[in-house]
Every structure is written in structure tokens, then in C-alpha cells.
Amino acid sequence: MRGIIPPDPETNVSNMEFAVVYVPRRSRNRFAAGCVEIMATAAAAVDAADPDNKRYAARVSGPSKSSEGQAIYYLLEWL
């Protein structure tokens, strides 16, 4: 998890979640919160993914606050 502040085990500020991410290309490793739809399970994320419309299943960490004050999620892995 290079470049990511590890989650604090005593709080739930940033969580590891399954999600569907809208992104123009899968080369990015962080996403605005508005581009991330949290899903309950990995299977739900995979089912909701739509690569033709640039919506990809992923495991993400967040939300975190960027240096610009925006809520962002970090990519952990593509599913």
C-alpha cells in the first residue's frame, strides 16, 4: 500500500471496500468519491461492473481527504 496512509485500527475513518469505479482508463490509482459506488461484496461489484461504459469492479480504501480537501479513494486491486 505504498503512498496510502494505513487505516487506523481504532477508528472507521478509511475502510477497505468493494466498489464499482467510473474511470476513463484503469491506469489511475486514486479516484474522486463521486466516481466510486460502494458495494456490499466482491460479487456484487463484479456483477455491477460495465467495462463498455468505463465502470470497473475494484477493491478500494477510503474515503480519505486529499491535499486539496477532496474526498478520494485509493485503488487496492482491480477485480
Protein Blocks (a to p, Z undefined) as FASTA:
>chain_A
ZZiacddfkbckbccdddddddfbfkbcbdcfklpccdfbfklmmmmpcfknopacddde
dddddfkopacdddfbdZZ
